[in-house]
Structures are given as C-alpha cells and as structure tokens.
Amino acid sequence: MLVWERARHARIELTLLDAAAMRRLNRRSLGRRGLTDVIAFALPQANGSLLGDVYICPEAAERYLAGDPKGLPDNRGKGEWGAVAEEMIRLAVHGTLHVLGYDHPAGPGRTRSTMWRTQERYVRRLLRGSH
C-alpha cells in the first residue's frame, strides 16, 4: 500500500481507452489533436476529499515503447510485455499524481522535476511489490 502525501480522502478511477477514444477525449477536453498516453482530471470536493479520473491509452504506451517519437526522453524497451506493464504502472502513477496536484514542465526538464522523481519512486515501489 502506498500513502499519497497530498490527499487523505481521494477516489481516483482509472479507465483504459483505445486510441480513437483517447484522441476524441484529448480533442474535446483539452483542445489538442493527436494521441496521448494519459489524461487526468481532478474534482476537489467541498468536504476536502478529492475525486479524480485518469484515462490511459495502452496503444499509445505500446507505440511509445516501440520508439514512436513523442518528444519524450528515455524510451524503455521494444514493446515487450514487461516494458508495457511497467509503462502502464508509470502512466497510472503519473495520472494519479496530476490528480493530486503535482505538475511538471514540458520538454526535457520534465524528467528532472519533483513530480517525475516522485513518480519514479512510486513506480519502483510498485514494481518491487509485484514480484
């Protein structure tokens, strides 16, 4: 079990979307064209709790791992199952951290941000617990 620092009472739902649905969500909700791997929404409640939705596109994660250029650093593999499973965990943690109020800069600085370091710490813990 992980304890998130920023919210004591949060309900975060994870939803997997195919590529077409993720493109539509990206366009309708964020005004951006194209496929993305994760989108997160937070809805703070009056009682101090937090509701969140994290949408993940496994196809986008697979494309990224296969080397499809997205401008993101640190490709992790060739699309094999272990790498895909790790990337799905990373995306779930990434989206959850966004719901909890974390953010990162765009571009190369993202992997040096506090959010990224926190994300990778949780990913390592979750991967250790899955073996």
C-alpha positions as CSV (number, residue, x, y, z in Angstrom):
1,M,0.0,0.0,0.0
2,L,1.2,3.5,-0.9
3,V,0.4,6.6,1.1
4,W,-0.1,9.6,-1.1
5,E,1.2,12.8,0.6
6,R,-1.4,15.2,-0.8
7,A,-4.8,13.8,-0.1
8,R,-6.1,11.8,2.8
9,H,-9.5,11.0,1.2
10,A,-9.4,10.6,-2.6
11,R,-11.2,8.4,-5.0
12,I,-9.4,8.0,-8.3
13,E,-10.8,5.9,-11.1
14,L,-8.6,4.5,-13.9
15,T,-10.1,4.0,-17.3
16,L,-8.4,2.3,-20.3
17,L,-9.3,3.8,-23.7
18,D,-8.5,2.7,-27.2
19,A,-6.6,5.1,-29.5
20,A,-9.7,6.5,-31.1
21,A,-11.4,7.3,-27.8
22,M,-8.3,8.8,-26.4
23,R,-7.9,11.1,-29.4
24,R,-11.5,12.2,-29.0
25,L,-11.1,12.9,-25.3
26,N,-7.8,14.8,-25.9
27,R,-9.5,17.0,-28.6
28,R,-12.8,17.6,-26.7
29,S,-11.4,18.1,-23.2
30,L,-8.0,19.7,-23.9
31,G,-8.4,21.1,-27.4
32,R,-5.3,19.1,-28.6
33,R,-5.2,16.9,-31.7
34,G,-3.5,13.6,-31.7
35,L,-2.9,10.6,-29.5
36,T,-1.7,10.9,-25.9
37,D,-0.9,8.2,-23.4
38,V,-2.6,9.7,-20.2
39,I,-5.1,12.4,-19.3
40,A,-6.1,13.2,-15.8
41,F,-8.9,15.3,-14.3
42,A,-9.4,16.3,-10.6
43,L,-12.5,17.5,-8.9
44,P,-11.9,18.7,-5.4
45,Q,-15.0,18.3,-3.1
46,A,-16.4,20.7,-0.6
47,N,-15.7,18.3,2.3
48,G,-11.9,18.3,1.4
49,S,-11.9,15.0,-0.4
50,L,-10.9,14.6,-4.0
51,L,-12.4,12.8,-7.0
52,G,-10.2,12.1,-10.0
53,D,-10.4,10.4,-13.3
54,V,-7.3,9.0,-15.1
55,Y,-7.6,7.9,-18.7
56,I,-4.8,5.7,-20.1
57,C,-4.3,4.5,-23.6
58,P,-2.4,1.2,-23.7
59,E,-1.9,1.5,-27.5
60,A,-0.1,4.9,-27.0
61,A,2.1,3.3,-24.4
62,E,3.0,0.5,-26.7
63,R,3.8,2.9,-29.6
64,Y,6.0,4.9,-27.2
65,L,7.9,1.9,-26.1
66,A,8.3,0.7,-29.7
67,G,10.1,4.0,-30.4
68,D,7.3,6.1,-31.9
69,P,8.6,9.6,-31.4
70,K,6.6,11.7,-29.0
71,G,9.4,14.0,-27.9
72,L,9.7,12.1,-24.6
73,P,13.0,11.1,-23.3
74,D,14.1,7.7,-22.0
75,N,12.4,5.0,-24.2
76,R,12.3,1.9,-22.1
77,G,12.2,-1.0,-24.5
78,K,10.9,-2.6,-27.7
79,G,7.3,-3.1,-26.7
80,E,7.8,-6.4,-24.9
81,W,5.2,-7.3,-22.2
82,G,7.4,-6.4,-19.2
83,A,8.1,-3.0,-20.5
84,V,4.4,-2.4,-21.4
85,A,3.3,-3.5,-17.9
86,E,5.9,-1.2,-16.3
87,E,4.8,1.7,-18.6
88,M,1.1,1.2,-17.7
89,I,2.1,1.4,-14.0
90,R,4.1,4.5,-14.7
91,L,1.1,6.1,-16.5
92,A,-1.3,5.2,-13.7
93,V,1.1,6.8,-11.1
94,H,1.7,9.8,-13.4
95,G,-2.0,10.5,-13.9
96,T,-2.7,10.0,-10.2
97,L,0.0,12.5,-9.2
98,H,-1.6,15.0,-11.6
99,V,-5.0,14.5,-9.9
100,L,-3.3,15.1,-6.5
101,G,-2.0,18.4,-7.8
102,Y,1.5,17.6,-9.0
103,D,2.8,19.1,-12.3
104,H,5.9,19.1,-14.4
105,P,7.4,21.4,-17.1
106,A,7.0,20.4,-20.7
107,G,10.1,19.3,-22.6
108,P,13.4,17.9,-21.3
109,G,13.0,19.4,-17.8
110,R,10.1,17.1,-17.0
111,T,12.4,14.1,-16.0
112,R,14.2,16.4,-13.6
113,S,11.1,17.7,-11.9
114,T,9.9,16.9,-8.4
115,M,6.8,15.2,-9.9
116,W,8.9,12.9,-12.1
117,R,11.2,11.9,-9.2
118,T,8.2,11.2,-7.0
119,Q,6.6,9.2,-9.8
120,E,9.6,7.1,-10.3
121,R,9.9,6.4,-6.6
122,Y,6.3,5.1,-6.5
123,V,6.9,3.1,-9.7
124,R,9.9,1.4,-8.2
125,R,7.9,0.5,-5.1
126,L,5.0,-0.9,-7.0
127,L,7.3,-3.0,-9.3
128,R,9.1,-4.4,-6.2
129,G,5.8,-5.4,-4.7
130,S,4.7,-7.1,-7.9
131,H,7.5,-9.7,-7.9
